[in-house]
């Protein structure tokens, strides 16, 4: 199944990278965190229903380390709608 990412999800990863790399002055950590998130969602291609149901049948979330990927399952693809920190109120 194909995996897509919304503009909001892309912006979250960009902002997360910028925050860790620049504000925390840890570019290596920024690369590691963003890579782990991107690698973590790849499992959805083979197991799209792996995450926990959030709203109805098609909206789910998957915990990846300290982050949550919210995604929607369509017949031919999956769209990551956004990411959140585990401590954020995202439900």
LINVEN-V907319 format. One record per helix or strand. SS is the DSSP state (H for helix, E for strand). FROM is the first residue (numbers start at 0). TO is the last residue. If there is no record, write none. Layout:
ss=SS from=FROM to=TO
ss=SS from=FROM to=TO
This chain:
ss=E from=1 to=4
ss=H from=6 to=22
ss=H from=26 to=44
ss=E from=51 to=54
ss=E from=58 to=63
ss=E from=66 to=72
ss=E from=76 to=84
